[in-house]
Amino acid sequence: MKKLLLLFASILFFSLSAQKKGKDYSNILKSKNIYEINAFLRDAHPEDPRRSVLKPRVMEMMTQYIKEAHPADQKVKDMQEMLALLKRRPSTKISFDEMNAIIKQKQIAKYKAELAAKQSTVVYTPSTAQNTFVVNTAANAAVPNAEAEEFNLLMAVNPVEHKNKTVKILNSLFDNDPNSKESIILIQNKSDCNIIVRMEGVGTTKYRLAVPAHGESSIVIEKGQYLFTSLVCGAQYASQKTIEKAILVTLGSSATP
């Protein structure tokens, strides 16, 4: 009986601790949601007794999801990465430095492959003016894609331009000099629409980067203050950013500010 009371008290304590972080995990043991359980494992105290129940459960759920998923399911890769992390550690929580290192290595591998192939390895669907998107779901109003021609033009880089851009990006990825005047920006587009991200700095300093739907692109820019803007499936994105080192910007679902 004392052990049961102790277990209940421990769960109550850790539940209250988690709630102080702004999330209510009081009913987490009943959850069937992979992302909710994963968030709990990320936030919970290392000694929370619910971990021993929920970690194997969510790993089984992830394994089942991967097994039953459609081959083109975009979430499969994320599930595989989360599952691999859970097998090695208590949760999928990683530090900023770890995340940055993972992103950097993926980018280096990608651009090395493109340099070897002497062409872009990006697979995308070209934009057309008919790639309309709904801007008012209540009125079911749609507008044409006014950036279609510009997007296709930016994506149609000739082999020489592509090689020069790839070499510049690789040099930036390998450059650890804090006094460097330039930095690399990685843009992830998790939306269903092709987009153009515009970066406007001081004076005439401007950059633009085409990013395919469910894809990513990188660009090397001068360090400084920038206004980032984009039309993401008709929704206006705008954010001021101070670029002092390599950063990742995610647009679409789970977008970073």
HUBELBEL-V121397 format. One line per field, one symbol per residue. psi: psi as a letter, one per 30 degrees, with the letter a starting at -180 (. if undefined). A space follows every 10 residues. Layout:
BEGIN
psi->???
END
This chain:
BEGIN
psi->eeeeeeeeee eeeeeeeeff fgkjgfgfff kgjeeeeeee eeflkfgkff efeeeeeeee eeeeeeeflk fgkffeeeee eeeeeefflf agklleeeee eeeeeeeeee feeeeefglk gkkljkllff ilkkfjeefh kklljfgeee eeeefiklee eeeeeeeeee eeefjgjfgk fllkkkkkjg lgkklkkkjj akbgjklkkk jlkhalllkk lkkakkjkll jjhfkkkkkk kjjflklkkk lbkhkk.
END
